[in-house]
Amino acid sequence: MKYLSNVTTLALDKEKCIGCGMCEIVCPHAVFSVVDGKAFITDRDACMECGACARNCPVEAITLDSGVGCATGLINGMFGGGGACCGEKTCCSK
């Protein structure tokens, strides 16, 4: 599933990354891969901003604001009616 394009707050500091692979292990949407001892973001728009990656990164190389951006758009759409949309971007596509 893809979420709203270019709205996630996900950021990866490759200088801090030690290549432990925890982000790749805990991410429910396979947003990360580890290659040659460093993590990289493979599909930024697949991030649902759950925060699992940031909470499990031992060196704090990953930052994001859990529950903002796409996740908030989806939640508001589910509970507020009117579909899953952030109001400024086009709505999600599957």
Summary of the structure (lengths in Angstrom):
residues: 94
radius of gyration: 13.8
end to end distance: 4.9
largest distance: 44.8
contacts: 270
relative contact order: 0.27
helix: 26%
strand: 13%
